[in-house]
Amino acid sequence: MREAEETVCRTAGPPALEVAARSHVGHLRTRNEDRWLCRPELGLFAVADGMGGLLRGELASRRLIEALTSLPSGLVGRDLEAAVEQAIARVHRDLREELVSFGPSGSTIVVLLLEPRRFRVLWAGDSRCGRLRAGRLEWLTTDHNLAAALVRRGELEDEEARCHPLASRLTRAVGVEEELLLDELAGRALPGDMFILCSDGLTGELRDAEILAALAAPRTEEAADGLLERVLAGTARDNVTFVLVRVAAEGEGGAAAG
């Protein structure tokens, strides 16, 4: 088994968050084009998956995460949201401007902005954000690919679509189309919620029941270890990356990093 790129967030961050992340190249790929971000001090988390069919996918995902990493500390609320959108838009614009000289480059992106009682998700592509609440796993985002269109028409179930040949045909990503379109959603964040951001190397490999079983571990670090073990026990044909963010339940104490 190829050794994991150990990517564990051990920052103090806000006192109510428990965070862990993992990234692995998988069994078949020679390089990892996934990138991830944990900035608990901002409540900012992200996963980007460079598009393997494009020569510069690794560059695109890296630039996205670097742009978000460079955002100043102290941003909150609408200011943080606007800064995140502007950072992604700048990367998109730069990639488009380099198209003629250097060739195509693109990446998916999924961003979680987490406040004590509220969350917001931005995304383009098939990297996902899900939420575990009261023992139930719910995918909050919808994939931007041709297989997802079959799900919307009722021709496929979501788990079937994730393994369908059309799942690799993205309809949206950063740096690809002339106009960048980000989907977004917002909702309440409750004590005990666990959010998961992931590349399609996770959802294309494991069924929801397997993901849910791993996330049920009592500690976030244990959940992350169990989730990666399950992926690597299979074919792991793609890079796999995920970030777990757990909101402390009522009565739990100070900051934990897993």
PyRosetta script that sets phi, psi and omega in degrees:
from pyrosetta import init, pose_from_sequence

init()
pose = pose_from_sequence("MREAEETVCRTAGPPALEVAARSHVGHLRTRNEDRWLCRPELGLFAVADGMGGLLRGELASRRLIEALTSLPSGLVGRDLEAAVEQAIARVHRDLREELVSFGPSGSTIVVLLLEPRRFRVLWAGDSRCGRLRAGRLEWLTTDHNLAAALVRRGELEDEEARCHPLASRLTRAVGVEEELLLDELAGRALPGDMFILCSDGLTGELRDAEILAALAAPRTEEAADGLLERVLAGTARDNVTFVLVRVAAEGEGGAAAG")
pose.set_psi(1, 129.1)
pose.set_omega(1, 179.5)
pose.set_phi(2, -68.0)
pose.set_psi(2, 138.9)
pose.set_omega(2, -175.5)
pose.set_phi(3, -67.5)
pose.set_psi(3, 138.1)
pose.set_omega(3, -178.7)
pose.set_phi(4, -71.1)
pose.set_psi(4, 148.4)
pose.set_omega(4, 167.5)
pose.set_phi(5, -79.7)
pose.set_psi(5, 97.7)
pose.set_omega(5, -173.2)
pose.set_phi(6, -65.6)
pose.set_psi(6, 116.3)
pose.set_omega(6, -174.9)
pose.set_phi(7, -129.7)
pose.set_psi(7, 79.6)
pose.set_omega(7, -175.3)
pose.set_phi(8, -109.3)
pose.set_psi(8, 124.8)
pose.set_omega(8, 178.4)
pose.set_phi(9, -81.9)
pose.set_psi(9, 120.2)
pose.set_omega(9, 179.5)
pose.set_phi(10, -126.2)
pose.set_psi(10, 39.4)
pose.set_omega(10, 178.6)
pose.set_phi(11, -89.8)
pose.set_psi(11, 151.1)
pose.set_omega(11, -179.7)
pose.set_phi(12, -65.0)
pose.set_psi(12, -56.4)
pose.set_omega(12, 174.2)
pose.set_phi(13, 61.6)
pose.set_psi(13, -168.8)
pose.set_omega(13, 177.1)
pose.set_phi(14, -59.2)
pose.set_psi(14, 147.6)
pose.set_omega(14, -172.3)
pose.set_phi(15, -68.8)
pose.set_psi(15, -11.1)
pose.set_omega(15, -173.7)
pose.set_phi(16, -106.2)
pose.set_psi(16, 14.6)
pose.set_omega(16, -176.4)
pose.set_phi(17, -118.8)
pose.set_psi(17, 142.6)
pose.set_omega(17, 173.1)
pose.set_phi(18, -124.9)
pose.set_psi(18, 121.4)
pose.set_omega(18, -166.8)
pose.set_phi(19, -130.2)
pose.set_psi(19, 141.1)
pose.set_omega(19, 172.3)
pose.set_phi(20, -149.9)
pose.set_psi(20, 151.2)
pose.set_omega(20, 178.8)
pose.set_phi(21, -143.4)
pose.set_psi(21, 151.6)
pose.set_omega(21, 176.3)
pose.set_phi(22, -140.7)
pose.set_psi(22, 148.4)
pose.set_omega(22, 173.3)
pose.set_phi(23, -145.1)
pose.set_psi(23, 138.6)
pose.set_omega(23, -177.5)
pose.set_phi(24, -145.6)
pose.set_psi(24, 142.0)
pose.set_omega(24, -178.1)
pose.set_phi(25, -69.9)
pose.set_psi(25, -19.6)
pose.set_omega(25, -176.9)
pose.set_phi(26, 87.6)
pose.set_psi(26, -176.5)
pose.set_omega(26, -174.6)
pose.set_phi(27, -90.1)
pose.set_psi(27, -21.4)
pose.set_omega(27, -172.1)
pose.set_phi(28, -110.7)
pose.set_psi(28, -30.0)
pose.set_omega(28, -177.0)
pose.set_phi(29, -79.7)
pose.set_psi(29, 151.8)
pose.set_omega(29, 179.4)
pose.set_phi(30, -95.3)
pose.set_psi(30, -14.3)
pose.set_omega(30, 178.4)
pose.set_phi(31, -144.1)
pose.set_psi(31, 155.6)
pose.set_omega(31, -178.5)
pose.set_phi(32, -101.0)
pose.set_psi(32, 114.0)
pose.set_omega(32, 179.5)
pose.set_phi(33, -97.3)
pose.set_psi(33, 3.7)
pose.set_omega(33, 175.4)
pose.set_phi(34, -83.5)
pose.set_psi(34, 148.3)
pose.set_omega(34, 171.9)
pose.set_phi(35, -138.5)
pose.set_psi(35, 156.3)
pose.set_omega(35, -177.1)
pose.set_phi(36, -143.0)
pose.set_psi(36, 164.0)
pose.set_omega(36, -179.4)
pose.set_phi(37, -143.3)
pose.set_psi(37, 134.2)
pose.set_omega(37, 169.8)
pose.set_phi(38, -127.3)
pose.set_psi(38, 113.6)
pose.set_omega(38, 172.6)
pose.set_phi(39, -127.9)
pose.set_psi(39, 76.1)
pose.set_omega(39, -177.4)
pose.set_phi(40, -59.1)
pose.set_psi(40, -27.4)
pose.set_omega(40, -180.0)
pose.set_phi(41, -65.4)
pose.set_psi(41, -22.7)
pose.set_omega(41, 175.4)
pose.set_phi(42, -103.6)
pose.set_psi(42, -9.7)
pose.set_omega(42, -171.1)
pose.set_phi(43, 68.7)
pose.set_psi(43, 34.8)
pose.set_omega(43, -173.7)
pose.set_phi(44, -119.8)
pose.set_psi(44, 124.9)
pose.set_omega(44, -178.0)
pose.set_phi(45, -140.2)
pose.set_psi(45, 147.5)
pose.set_omega(45, -176.5)
pose.set_phi(46, -156.6)
pose.set_psi(46, 154.8)
pose.set_omega(46, 169.9)
pose.set_phi(47, -134.8)
pose.set_psi(47, 133.8)
pose.set_omega(47, 177.0)
pose.set_phi(48, -127.6)
pose.set_psi(48, 138.9)
pose.set_omega(48, -177.3)
pose.set_phi(49, -124.5)
pose.set_psi(49, 105.0)
pose.set_omega(49, 177.6)
pose.set_phi(50, -61.3)
pose.set_psi(50, 140.1)
pose.set_omega(50, -174.5)
pose.set_phi(51, -77.9)
pose.set_psi(51, 114.2)
pose.set_omega(51, -174.1)
pose.set_phi(52, -62.1)
pose.set_psi(52, -25.1)
pose.set_omega(52, 179.9)
pose.set_phi(53, -78.4)
pose.set_psi(53, -8.4)
pose.set_omega(53, 178.9)
pose.set_phi(54, -107.4)
pose.set_psi(54, 141.9)
pose.set_omega(54, -172.4)
pose.set_phi(55, -61.8)
pose.set_psi(55, -27.6)
pose.set_omega(55, -172.1)
pose.set_phi(56, -116.7)
pose.set_psi(56, 32.1)
pose.set_omega(56, -179.9)
pose.set_phi(57, -61.5)
pose.set_psi(57, -38.5)
pose.set_omega(57, 179.8)
pose.set_phi(58, -63.0)
pose.set_psi(58, -37.9)
pose.set_omega(58, 177.9)
pose.set_phi(59, -64.0)
pose.set_psi(59, -42.6)
pose.set_omega(59, -177.5)
pose.set_phi(60, -63.8)
pose.set_psi(60, -46.7)
pose.set_omega(60, -179.3)
pose.set_phi(61, -66.0)
pose.set_psi(61, -38.7)
pose.set_omega(61, 178.9)
pose.set_phi(62, -64.2)
pose.set_psi(62, -42.3)
pose.set_omega(62, -179.9)
pose.set_phi(63, -63.8)
pose.set_psi(63, -38.7)
pose.set_omega(63, 178.7)
pose.set_phi(64, -61.5)
pose.set_psi(64, -47.4)
pose.set_omega(64, -177.9)
pose.set_phi(65, -69.2)
pose.set_psi(65, -37.2)
pose.set_omega(65, 176.3)
pose.set_phi(66, -62.6)
pose.set_psi(66, -39.6)
pose.set_omega(66, 179.8)
pose.set_phi(67, -63.4)
pose.set_psi(67, -39.7)
pose.set_omega(67, 178.9)
pose.set_phi(68, -74.5)
pose.set_psi(68, -33.2)
pose.set_omega(68, 177.4)
pose.set_phi(69, -64.3)
pose.set_psi(69, -33.1)
pose.set_omega(69, -175.6)
pose.set_phi(70, -79.6)
pose.set_psi(70, -5.8)
pose.set_omega(70, 179.0)
pose.set_phi(71, -63.9)
pose.set_psi(71, 138.9)
pose.set_omega(71, -176.6)
pose.set_phi(72, -68.8)
pose.set_psi(72, 148.0)
pose.set_omega(72, 173.5)
pose.set_phi(73, -69.0)
pose.set_psi(73, 156.4)
pose.set_omega(73, 178.6)
pose.set_phi(74, 98.3)
pose.set_psi(74, -12.3)
pose.set_omega(74, 176.5)
pose.set_phi(75, -70.5)
pose.set_psi(75, 140.4)
pose.set_omega(75, 178.6)
pose.set_phi(76, -141.7)
pose.set_psi(76, 161.5)
pose.set_omega(76, 170.1)
pose.set_phi(77, 52.9)
pose.set_psi(77, -133.2)
pose.set_omega(77, -176.2)
pose.set_phi(78, -64.0)
pose.set_psi(78, -32.7)
pose.set_omega(78, 178.5)
pose.set_phi(79, -63.1)
pose.set_psi(79, -42.4)
pose.set_omega(79, 178.0)
pose.set_phi(80, -66.1)
pose.set_psi(80, -44.9)
pose.set_omega(80, 179.6)
pose.set_phi(81, -58.3)
pose.set_psi(81, -45.2)
pose.set_omega(81, 179.8)
pose.set_phi(82, -64.5)
pose.set_psi(82, -40.2)
pose.set_omega(82, -179.8)
pose.set_phi(83, -64.9)
pose.set_psi(83, -39.4)
pose.set_omega(83, 177.7)
pose.set_phi(84, -63.5)
pose.set_psi(84, -47.1)
pose.set_omega(84, 180.0)
pose.set_phi(85, -61.4)
pose.set_psi(85, -42.1)
pose.set_omega(85, -179.9)
pose.set_phi(86, -66.0)
pose.set_psi(86, -37.7)
pose.set_omega(86, 179.3)
pose.set_phi(87, -64.8)
pose.set_psi(87, -43.7)
pose.set_omega(87, 178.6)
pose.set_phi(88, -65.4)
pose.set_psi(88, -41.2)
pose.set_omega(88, 179.8)
pose.set_phi(89, -63.1)
pose.set_psi(89, -37.7)
pose.set_omega(89, 178.8)
pose.set_phi(90, -64.4)
pose.set_psi(90, -43.5)
pose.set_omega(90, 178.5)
pose.set_phi(91, -62.7)
pose.set_psi(91, -43.5)
pose.set_omega(91, 178.4)
pose.set_phi(92, -58.1)
pose.set_psi(92, -46.6)
pose.set_omega(92, -178.7)
pose.set_phi(93, -63.3)
pose.set_psi(93, -42.6)
pose.set_omega(93, 179.9)
pose.set_phi(94, -63.9)
pose.set_psi(94, -42.2)
pose.set_omega(94, -180.0)
pose.set_phi(95, -64.2)
pose.set_psi(95, -39.9)
pose.set_omega(95, 178.7)
pose.set_phi(96, -65.7)
pose.set_psi(96, -38.5)
pose.set_omega(96, -179.8)
pose.set_phi(97, -68.5)
pose.set_psi(97, -26.9)
pose.set_omega(97, -179.1)
pose.set_phi(98, -88.7)
pose.set_psi(98, -1.4)
pose.set_omega(98, -173.0)
pose.set_phi(99, -57.0)
pose.set_psi(99, -49.0)
pose.set_omega(99, -175.6)
pose.set_phi(100, -67.4)
pose.set_psi(100, -41.6)
pose.set_omega(100, -174.9)
pose.set_phi(101, -78.9)
pose.set_psi(101, -37.2)
pose.set_omega(101, -170.5)
pose.set_phi(102, -120.2)
pose.set_psi(102, -7.0)
pose.set_omega(102, 179.7)
pose.set_phi(103, 95.5)
pose.set_psi(103, 172.3)
pose.set_omega(103, -174.5)
pose.set_phi(104, -70.1)
pose.set_psi(104, 149.8)
pose.set_omega(104, 177.9)
pose.set_phi(105, -152.7)
pose.set_psi(105, 133.9)
pose.set_omega(105, -178.5)
pose.set_phi(106, -154.5)
pose.set_psi(106, 163.2)
pose.set_omega(106, -179.4)
pose.set_phi(107, -157.4)
pose.set_psi(107, 147.6)
pose.set_omega(107, 166.8)
pose.set_phi(108, -77.1)
pose.set_psi(108, 165.5)
pose.set_omega(108, 174.3)
pose.set_phi(109, -152.6)
pose.set_psi(109, 137.4)
pose.set_omega(109, 169.3)
pose.set_phi(110, -137.3)
pose.set_psi(110, 128.7)
pose.set_omega(110, -175.0)
pose.set_phi(111, -124.7)
pose.set_psi(111, 134.1)
pose.set_omega(111, 173.0)
pose.set_phi(112, -112.2)
pose.set_psi(112, 126.0)
pose.set_omega(112, 173.2)
pose.set_phi(113, -111.9)
pose.set_psi(113, 116.6)
pose.set_omega(113, -170.0)
pose.set_phi(114, -120.2)
pose.set_psi(114, 123.9)
pose.set_omega(114, 174.7)
pose.set_phi(115, -114.3)
pose.set_psi(115, 171.7)
pose.set_omega(115, -177.2)
pose.set_phi(116, -54.5)
pose.set_psi(116, -37.1)
pose.set_omega(116, -176.2)
pose.set_phi(117, -125.6)
pose.set_psi(117, 10.2)
pose.set_omega(117, -172.8)
pose.set_phi(118, -148.9)
pose.set_psi(118, 148.4)
pose.set_omega(118, 172.4)
pose.set_phi(119, -135.4)
pose.set_psi(119, 156.9)
pose.set_omega(119, 174.4)
pose.set_phi(120, -139.7)
pose.set_psi(120, 141.4)
pose.set_omega(120, 179.6)
pose.set_phi(121, -124.8)
pose.set_psi(121, 134.9)
pose.set_omega(121, 172.9)
pose.set_phi(122, -120.9)
pose.set_psi(122, 140.9)
pose.set_omega(122, 179.2)
pose.set_phi(123, -160.5)
pose.set_psi(123, 155.8)
pose.set_omega(123, 170.9)
pose.set_phi(124, -146.2)
pose.set_psi(124, 126.3)
pose.set_omega(124, -179.0)
pose.set_phi(125, 105.9)
pose.set_psi(125, -155.2)
pose.set_omega(125, -174.2)
pose.set_phi(126, -114.5)
pose.set_psi(126, 13.0)
pose.set_omega(126, 166.6)
pose.set_phi(127, -74.9)
pose.set_psi(127, 138.4)
pose.set_omega(127, -166.5)
pose.set_phi(128, -115.3)
pose.set_psi(128, 159.3)
pose.set_omega(128, 166.1)
pose.set_phi(129, -122.8)
pose.set_psi(129, 129.4)
pose.set_omega(129, 175.8)
pose.set_phi(130, -127.3)
pose.set_psi(130, 170.0)
pose.set_omega(130, -179.8)
pose.set_phi(131, -139.3)
pose.set_psi(131, 131.4)
pose.set_omega(131, 172.5)
pose.set_phi(132, -99.8)
pose.set_psi(132, 117.5)
pose.set_omega(132, -179.9)
pose.set_phi(133, -138.8)
pose.set_psi(133, 126.5)
pose.set_omega(133, 178.0)
pose.set_phi(134, 52.9)
pose.set_psi(134, 41.4)
pose.set_omega(134, 176.2)
pose.set_phi(135, 78.7)
pose.set_psi(135, 7.1)
pose.set_omega(135, -178.4)
pose.set_phi(136, -118.7)
pose.set_psi(136, 129.3)
pose.set_omega(136, 177.1)
pose.set_phi(137, -93.6)
pose.set_psi(137, 125.2)
pose.set_omega(137, 179.1)
pose.set_phi(138, -127.2)
pose.set_psi(138, 128.5)
pose.set_omega(138, 174.4)
pose.set_phi(139, -83.2)
pose.set_psi(139, 119.5)
pose.set_omega(139, -176.3)
pose.set_phi(140, -83.2)
pose.set_psi(140, -29.9)
pose.set_omega(140, -178.8)
pose.set_phi(141, -97.3)
pose.set_psi(141, 161.1)
pose.set_omega(141, 173.5)
pose.set_phi(142, -118.1)
pose.set_psi(142, 140.2)
pose.set_omega(142, -176.1)
pose.set_phi(143, -68.6)
pose.set_psi(143, 143.8)
pose.set_omega(143, 172.5)
pose.set_phi(144, -99.9)
pose.set_psi(144, 77.4)
pose.set_omega(144, 174.9)
pose.set_phi(145, -150.4)
pose.set_psi(145, 171.6)
pose.set_omega(145, -174.7)
pose.set_phi(146, -69.7)
pose.set_psi(146, -29.1)
pose.set_omega(146, 178.8)
pose.set_phi(147, -67.0)
pose.set_psi(147, -34.6)
pose.set_omega(147, 179.9)
pose.set_phi(148, -63.4)
pose.set_psi(148, -30.2)
pose.set_omega(148, 176.9)
pose.set_phi(149, -63.8)
pose.set_psi(149, -34.2)
pose.set_omega(149, 176.7)
pose.set_phi(150, -69.1)
pose.set_psi(150, -33.4)
pose.set_omega(150, 176.1)
pose.set_phi(151, -65.1)
pose.set_psi(151, -45.3)
pose.set_omega(151, -179.5)
pose.set_phi(152, -62.1)
pose.set_psi(152, -30.9)
pose.set_omega(152, 178.9)
pose.set_phi(153, -85.3)
pose.set_psi(153, -0.8)
pose.set_omega(153, 179.2)
pose.set_phi(154, 79.4)
pose.set_psi(154, 14.1)
pose.set_omega(154, -178.2)
pose.set_phi(155, -88.8)
pose.set_psi(155, -18.4)
pose.set_omega(155, 178.9)
pose.set_phi(156, -140.6)
pose.set_psi(156, 149.7)
pose.set_omega(156, 167.9)
pose.set_phi(157, -81.8)
pose.set_psi(157, 157.3)
pose.set_omega(157, -176.3)
pose.set_phi(158, -57.7)
pose.set_psi(158, -44.5)
pose.set_omega(158, -177.6)
pose.set_phi(159, -67.1)
pose.set_psi(159, -29.4)
pose.set_omega(159, 174.4)
pose.set_phi(160, -70.7)
pose.set_psi(160, -41.2)
pose.set_omega(160, -178.0)
pose.set_phi(161, -63.2)
pose.set_psi(161, -33.2)
pose.set_omega(161, -177.7)
pose.set_phi(162, -64.2)
pose.set_psi(162, -23.0)
pose.set_omega(162, 179.7)
pose.set_phi(163, -108.3)
pose.set_psi(163, 4.7)
pose.set_omega(163, -177.5)
pose.set_phi(164, -76.1)
pose.set_psi(164, 146.3)
pose.set_omega(164, 178.1)
pose.set_phi(165, -55.1)
pose.set_psi(165, -30.3)
pose.set_omega(165, -179.3)
pose.set_phi(166, -77.2)
pose.set_psi(166, -6.7)
pose.set_omega(166, 179.1)
pose.set_phi(167, -65.3)
pose.set_psi(167, -25.1)
pose.set_omega(167, -179.2)
pose.set_phi(168, -83.5)
pose.set_psi(168, -5.3)
pose.set_omega(168, -178.9)
pose.set_phi(169, -94.9)
pose.set_psi(169, 92.0)
pose.set_omega(169, -177.7)
pose.set_phi(170, -73.7)
pose.set_psi(170, 144.0)
pose.set_omega(170, 175.7)
pose.set_phi(171, -104.7)
pose.set_psi(171, -8.2)
pose.set_omega(171, 179.4)
pose.set_phi(172, -152.4)
pose.set_psi(172, 140.2)
pose.set_omega(172, 174.5)
pose.set_phi(173, -169.9)
pose.set_psi(173, 164.1)
pose.set_omega(173, 177.5)
pose.set_phi(174, -76.2)
pose.set_psi(174, 130.9)
pose.set_omega(174, 175.1)
pose.set_phi(175, 89.5)
pose.set_psi(175, -0.2)
pose.set_omega(175, -172.5)
pose.set_phi(176, -100.3)
pose.set_psi(176, -65.7)
pose.set_omega(176, 179.6)
pose.set_phi(177, -81.7)
pose.set_psi(177, 161.9)
pose.set_omega(177, -179.1)
pose.set_phi(178, -60.4)
pose.set_psi(178, -41.9)
pose.set_omega(178, 179.7)
pose.set_phi(179, -103.0)
pose.set_psi(179, 133.6)
pose.set_omega(179, 176.5)
pose.set_phi(180, -88.4)
pose.set_psi(180, 125.1)
pose.set_omega(180, 176.9)
pose.set_phi(181, -119.0)
pose.set_psi(181, 116.4)
pose.set_omega(181, 175.4)
pose.set_phi(182, -104.3)
pose.set_psi(182, 130.1)
pose.set_omega(182, 169.8)
pose.set_phi(183, -83.3)
pose.set_psi(183, 156.8)
pose.set_omega(183, 178.8)
pose.set_phi(184, -150.0)
pose.set_psi(184, 154.9)
pose.set_omega(184, 173.5)
pose.set_phi(185, -151.0)
pose.set_psi(185, 158.9)
pose.set_omega(185, 179.8)
pose.set_phi(186, -142.4)
pose.set_psi(186, 156.9)
pose.set_omega(186, 179.1)
pose.set_phi(187, -170.1)
pose.set_psi(187, -175.7)
pose.set_omega(187, 179.2)
pose.set_phi(188, -83.3)
pose.set_psi(188, 141.1)
pose.set_omega(188, 172.4)
pose.set_phi(189, -104.6)
pose.set_psi(189, 123.2)
pose.set_omega(189, -176.5)
pose.set_phi(190, -108.7)
pose.set_psi(190, 151.5)
pose.set_omega(190, 174.3)
pose.set_phi(191, -54.6)
pose.set_psi(191, 134.5)
pose.set_omega(191, -179.2)
pose.set_phi(192, 93.5)
pose.set_psi(192, -13.4)
pose.set_omega(192, 176.7)
pose.set_phi(193, -62.2)
pose.set_psi(193, 140.8)
pose.set_omega(193, 168.1)
pose.set_phi(194, -120.0)
pose.set_psi(194, 125.6)
pose.set_omega(194, 176.4)
pose.set_phi(195, -100.6)
pose.set_psi(195, 144.1)
pose.set_omega(195, 176.2)
pose.set_phi(196, -128.3)
pose.set_psi(196, 125.5)
pose.set_omega(196, 170.8)
pose.set_phi(197, -106.6)
pose.set_psi(197, 136.7)
pose.set_omega(197, -176.4)
pose.set_phi(198, -155.0)
pose.set_psi(198, 153.6)
pose.set_omega(198, 169.6)
pose.set_phi(199, -81.9)
pose.set_psi(199, 168.1)
pose.set_omega(199, -177.0)
pose.set_phi(200, -72.0)
pose.set_psi(200, -6.2)
pose.set_omega(200, 173.1)
pose.set_phi(201, -65.4)
pose.set_psi(201, -20.2)
pose.set_omega(201, 174.7)
pose.set_phi(202, -87.4)
pose.set_psi(202, -54.3)
pose.set_omega(202, -175.1)
pose.set_phi(203, -69.8)
pose.set_psi(203, -25.2)
pose.set_omega(203, 176.7)
pose.set_phi(204, -79.2)
pose.set_psi(204, -12.7)
pose.set_omega(204, -176.8)
pose.set_phi(205, -104.4)
pose.set_psi(205, -38.8)
pose.set_omega(205, -173.9)
pose.set_phi(206, -115.0)
pose.set_psi(206, 145.3)
pose.set_omega(206, 172.0)
pose.set_phi(207, -80.3)
pose.set_psi(207, 162.8)
pose.set_omega(207, -176.6)
pose.set_phi(208, -59.3)
pose.set_psi(208, -36.9)
pose.set_omega(208, -179.2)
pose.set_phi(209, -62.6)
pose.set_psi(209, -36.7)
pose.set_omega(209, 178.5)
pose.set_phi(210, -70.7)
pose.set_psi(210, -41.1)
pose.set_omega(210, 177.7)
pose.set_phi(211, -63.1)
pose.set_psi(211, -45.3)
pose.set_omega(211, -179.4)
pose.set_phi(212, -61.2)
pose.set_psi(212, -40.9)
pose.set_omega(212, -179.9)
pose.set_phi(213, -61.7)
pose.set_psi(213, -40.0)
pose.set_omega(213, 179.1)
pose.set_phi(214, -69.6)
pose.set_psi(214, -40.4)
pose.set_omega(214, -177.5)
pose.set_phi(215, -69.8)
pose.set_psi(215, -15.4)
pose.set_omega(215, -178.7)
pose.set_phi(216, -75.9)
pose.set_psi(216, -4.2)
pose.set_omega(216, 178.0)
pose.set_phi(217, -59.2)
pose.set_psi(217, 148.4)
pose.set_omega(217, -174.3)
pose.set_phi(218, -68.2)
pose.set_psi(218, -25.5)
pose.set_omega(218, -179.7)
pose.set_phi(219, -119.1)
pose.set_psi(219, 148.1)
pose.set_omega(219, -177.2)
pose.set_phi(220, -64.2)
pose.set_psi(220, -39.2)
pose.set_omega(220, 176.9)
pose.set_phi(221, -61.3)
pose.set_psi(221, -40.8)
pose.set_omega(221, 178.2)
pose.set_phi(222, -64.8)
pose.set_psi(222, -40.7)
pose.set_omega(222, 178.4)
pose.set_phi(223, -62.0)
pose.set_psi(223, -43.1)
pose.set_omega(223, 179.9)
pose.set_phi(224, -63.9)
pose.set_psi(224, -44.6)
pose.set_omega(224, 178.4)
pose.set_phi(225, -61.1)
pose.set_psi(225, -45.3)
pose.set_omega(225, -178.7)
pose.set_phi(226, -65.0)
pose.set_psi(226, -37.6)
pose.set_omega(226, -179.8)
pose.set_phi(227, -66.3)
pose.set_psi(227, -45.1)
pose.set_omega(227, 179.2)
pose.set_phi(228, -65.5)
pose.set_psi(228, -40.0)
pose.set_omega(228, 178.6)
pose.set_phi(229, -59.7)
pose.set_psi(229, -40.5)
pose.set_omega(229, 179.8)
pose.set_phi(230, -64.9)
pose.set_psi(230, -40.5)
pose.set_omega(230, 178.5)
pose.set_phi(231, -64.6)
pose.set_psi(231, -47.1)
pose.set_omega(231, -175.8)
pose.set_phi(232, -72.7)
pose.set_psi(232, -15.8)
pose.set_omega(232, 174.3)
pose.set_phi(233, -75.4)
pose.set_psi(233, -14.5)
pose.set_omega(233, 178.6)
pose.set_phi(234, -101.0)
pose.set_psi(234, -152.3)
pose.set_omega(234, -176.4)
pose.set_phi(235, -75.3)
pose.set_psi(235, -29.7)
pose.set_omega(235, -179.0)
pose.set_phi(236, 43.4)
pose.set_psi(236, 56.5)
pose.set_omega(236, -175.5)
pose.set_phi(237, -72.6)
pose.set_psi(237, -19.5)
pose.set_omega(237, -175.8)
pose.set_phi(238, -122.5)
pose.set_psi(238, 166.3)
pose.set_omega(238, 168.2)
pose.set_phi(239, -60.6)
pose.set_psi(239, 147.2)
pose.set_omega(239, 177.5)
pose.set_phi(240, -131.1)
pose.set_psi(240, 131.1)
pose.set_omega(240, 179.7)
pose.set_phi(241, -143.4)
pose.set_psi(241, 138.6)
pose.set_omega(241, 175.9)
pose.set_phi(242, -152.9)
pose.set_psi(242, 152.5)
pose.set_omega(242, 175.6)
pose.set_phi(243, -124.5)
pose.set_psi(243, 129.5)
pose.set_omega(243, 176.9)
pose.set_phi(244, -109.8)
pose.set_psi(244, 130.5)
pose.set_omega(244, 179.9)
pose.set_phi(245, -130.7)
pose.set_psi(245, 114.3)
pose.set_omega(245, -177.5)
pose.set_phi(246, -110.5)
pose.set_psi(246, 129.5)
pose.set_omega(246, 176.1)
pose.set_phi(247, -86.2)
pose.set_psi(247, 128.4)
pose.set_omega(247, -176.4)
pose.set_phi(248, -58.3)
pose.set_psi(248, 138.8)
pose.set_omega(248, 177.7)
pose.set_phi(249, -74.4)
pose.set_psi(249, 164.0)
pose.set_omega(249, 178.6)
pose.set_phi(250, -56.6)
pose.set_psi(250, 133.1)
pose.set_omega(250, 177.1)
pose.set_phi(251, 91.1)
pose.set_psi(251, -9.0)
pose.set_omega(251, 177.9)
pose.set_phi(252, -79.9)
pose.set_psi(252, 154.1)
pose.set_omega(252, -172.9)
pose.set_phi(253, -84.8)
pose.set_psi(253, -143.5)
pose.set_omega(253, -170.3)
pose.set_phi(254, -71.5)
pose.set_psi(254, -164.5)
pose.set_omega(254, -171.3)
pose.set_phi(255, -63.2)
pose.set_psi(255, 144.5)
pose.set_omega(255, 173.4)
pose.set_phi(256, -136.3)
pose.set_psi(256, 146.8)
pose.set_omega(256, 179.1)
pose.set_phi(257, -117.2)
pose.set_psi(257, 28.2)
pose.set_omega(257, 179.2)
pose.set_phi(258, 104.8)
pose.dump_pdb("model.pdb")
